Amino acid sequence: MALEMKVPSPGESITEVEIAAWLVKDGDYVEKDQAIAEVDSDKATLELPAEASGIITLKAEEGDVVGVGEVVCLIDTDAKKPGGDDASDQKETSKKSESEDTEKKEKATKEAATEKGEAKKQTPSKSSTPNQEQDKKTYATGSPSPAAKKILDEKGMSSKDVKGTGRDGRITKEDAVSATPSMGTPGSGSRGSERKKLSMLRRKVAERLVSAKNETAMLTTFNEVDMTAIFELRNQYKEQFKEKHGVGLGFMSFFTLAVVRALELYPEVNSMIDGDYMITYDFKDISIAVSGPKGLMVPVIRNAENLSFRGVENEVKRLAIRARDGEITVDEMTGGTFTISNGGVFGSMLSTPIINPPQSAILGMHNIVERAIVRDGGIVVAPVMYVALSYDHRIIDGRESVGFLVAIKEALESPEELLMDNNVKRALEL
């Protein structure tokens, strides 16, 4: 009996997936629940487990886009697992086939050598070759067809740079399409290139980013944060925190709780546009941008307003590990009312983060550098971070955006008072 394996639905809004990689070969014996393929959706990469044990027949190639519910492979459940006597028979058969292949190769080598010797005798003299090539040249040689000429003009290329494959050397439309502009005078090193199809996830990310750029009135405002107070708190309590909770006391918990506080003060930033309406949420689902092996992942910390420093750090660690291991699910990346992106881990000093639609704002964190600042009328050296808020100006005005970023700055520069209610040990659950 052949079992038809169909593509399961990874989520409500997903109608098709792409076969990223087959983990088994056609004709292999697979066990039930064994991972047989990796499929890319527009939100995540998921493994496809075998629904039964048996010999598999693949019905789709790597890179194929298949709809949810389509058959991608067959599993012959009546087939016996290889082993025992069958295995010894297979070994004998393989030995016979190997000896036959060797004989065939030797015979083919001899025939090839004979043909090569005869070909040498029939090879025309060098003097006749140029004349023959000259005779083949006509008025059409090197001339593009009208369609090819149009394409070459669009690419800014000359017909002299393209070799024609048409009749009498004419440049066809296909020649023009496949032609690549010159990359300058060739150097002495390697000049190879690779053409690789983007994954479905990467294509979806690109689509969303372009959409956000084109469809929103995006604007970015900046500020700087003196991180001295946070550095002092972390240096004092990070060892105790890690020893008790098994997770480090990082910057993300301070920033997440500062964002939660700022969203309470400026609810417009926690809103989205739906046609002619603005939807404002009373919960704070904070998306955390994470760089994974398959590209940008944005897992969501649900109801961040109910979490403590320990709760945020645990969630950030859990989601980051799952994203980097490729185990993140669609549900864990769906939704989110506000996004935090930390380009500082890669050394970014300043950037303009792009809004994660349909959200209306995103906070960009950057690297921390010691800079000279004025404090209490004197110049001191302090660890400073530049922060950026990109927002949709259609529903968020300058007062709200600037006020929101100032609220973030205030909370991070006075965390003990504004984030910990003047009780550090209770806030850190020590």
Secondary structure, 3 states (H helix, E strand, C coil): CEEEEECCCCCCCCCEEEEEEECCCCCCEECCCCEEEEEECCCCEEEEECCCCEEEEECCCCCCEEECCCEEEEEECCCCCCCCHHHHHHHHHHHHHHHHHHHHHHHHHHHHHHHHHHHHHHCCCCCHHHHHHHHHCCCCCCCECHHHHHHHHHHCCCHHHCCCCCHHHCECHHHHHHCCCCCCCCCCCCCCCCCCCCCHHHHHHHHHHHHHHHHCCEEEEEEEEECHHHHHHHHHHHHHHHHHHCCCCCHHHHHHHHHHHHHHHCHHHHEEEECCEEEECCCCCEEECEEECCEEECCEECCHHHCCHHHHHHHHHHHHHHHHCCCCCHHHHCCCCEEEEEHHHHCCCCCCCCCCCCCCEEEEECCEEEEEEEECCEEEEEEEEEEEEEEECCCCCHHHHHHHHHHHHHHHHCHHHHCCCCCHHHHCCC
